[in-house]
Amino acid sequence: MKNIFKLFISAGFLAAATTGCTDLDVEITSQLTEFPESEIAAEAKLADVYYKFRGALGRRYSDMCALSSDEFTGISFDQDYYNSGENSHPTLHALTQDDVCLDWYGDLQSGITSCNKAIFDLEGEDNPAAAPALAMRAFYHFILMDVWGDVPILDHLLDDNEAIDRSPRPEVAKFIEADLQKALPNLTKDVNAGTYGKPTYWMAKALLVKLYINWAVYSCADVTTYDPNTVQNSKLNDCISICDEIIQQGPFDLSDSYREKFWPENGWRIKDFIYAMPYDRITAQGMCYARYRTWRQMNSLDVSIYGFKLSASVGGNFAVNPNVVDLLSLPGDERNLSIVGGPIYYFDADRNLTNEPVLYNGEQLVFTKEITLKPGSVPEEINTGKDVNGWSQGYKSVKWFPTYDDYVNGRNQSNDVPIFRYADIILTKAEAMLRGGAPTTGDTPASLLNQIRAYVHAPQFEGDPTLQDILDERGREFFDENWRRNDLIRFGKFEDDWGLKHEINPKAKTELFRRICPLHTNQLNTNTNWKQNPGY
């Protein structure tokens, strides 16, 4: 809209300059009574629909996903970063309706409203120009449904004071599917700077892949009844078919270096990215992963582990769980450099790990694999102590490498966050085949898995992989990318032992209702006709 407005104003000034007219009291002989029907005009109407997930993905949604999975433990340091349990509650599978990591529902509901407004302005869902809004509406519903289960199906603009009810999760899944199928014929297949971060044909197909591989989870009316060993997924063949289309016809590949895909220079040129959220430390803020994954006192050093001075404080409260350290240990695997632990060394200007030790008070820093609590502390606070020993509990993630400029701009990073990747399509096809989907082409689960192993320089897998092997490979490939919680639930592993979860909160083994999250208090106060999710 802004560009169109500037164009009209510029044209007016150009006319005034070329005619030399000074009489402003002239008769208006023409005017725009409708929004112009053009690609530019349609894009202007869609400008508000694309990035409503940016804030949540950059912080709180990521906190919930990472800390409730087996990837991280949210530690505190004698109350530093305890913050009423905002990190320990998801870690211990003890989320409450007041936890801040759940207070972003309204962002995505606003996104759905923007989609519906655009669809209305474009005169309905049947207008091909409305396809991007339909795809984004489906995406926002997907995220809400995945986290909270039953959510409203918002397929129209709400009237003032209109009460909305939550729909059962299986109905929401079908609605998402229908929106995507309606949008697909009119979505662009172009992949370039202009389509980056927006819904394309391939983004919608990748979202269908996610929907279908999780269909057995989403089609359960009661989330506690889901068991991957007994519940059948009726969408496996559809899932494989779409994976084949993306693999055979899509413009994606695994040619990019693994680590570089997550650096601040990433963007639309990364051939593995099907759909990503763009961030910029100045113009598109909100991504701050390194802030909480960096050692607590790193800004007190003359030079940080990253090879430059940090000008602002960091949290250090995301400690990598020991099981992830074990996963990221294949010989030669580039993904191993996503974490650092044991004796700590600096990265150089090219982000390569050196043999120069990081010193603190004259001693080399050493991060422990196991996470040990401070003696006498309250277990529920996961307090490791406010000293060098406490700060150094657990390995740290360095996957989302920051820059010096990030820390002089509110610690906002310019690392774009991928949501759907080509590598995910490859491993999802392998999983769907192992779950009983009909084999296609010449691919086997082993050949698909080994495509991933090859590009990260890990040893080739020998033999026939099991579903556990696929889950392990997903743990390596998508570490710290917000999908692990989703994976663990689908594989029936969300209640398994890891970290300190079951030592501190034994109920986590049996509280299957925690596969969906509690509605936040703010949503219950806004929608007084809603009831809290069972169990909370």
Secondary structure, DSSP 8 states (H G I E B T S, - for coil): -HHHHHHHHHHHHHHHHHH--------------S---SHHHHHHHHTTSS-TTHHHHHTHHHHHHHHHTTSEEE-BBTTBTTGGGTTHHHHTT---TT-GGGTTHHHHHHHHHHHHHHHHHTTSTTSGGGHHHHHHHHHHHHHHHHHHSSB----S---TT-----B-HHHHHHHHHHHHHHHGGGS----STTTTTS--HHHHHHHHHHHHHTHHHHT-SSGGG--TTTS--TTHHHHHHHHHHHHHHSS--S-S-TGGGGSTT-STT-TTEEEEE--BTTTB----HHHHHS-TTGGGSSS-TTSS---S-----EEE-HHHHHHTT-TT-GGGGGEE-EE-EEE-TTS-EEEEE-EETTEE-EEBSS----TTS-GGGTB--SSHHHHTBSBEE-SS---GGGGGTTT-----EEEEEHHHHHHHHHHHHHTT----TT--HHHHHHHHHHHTT-----S---HHHHHHHHHHHTTTSS-HHHHHHHTT-TTS--TTHHHH-GGGGT-GGGGS----HHHHHH-TT----TT-
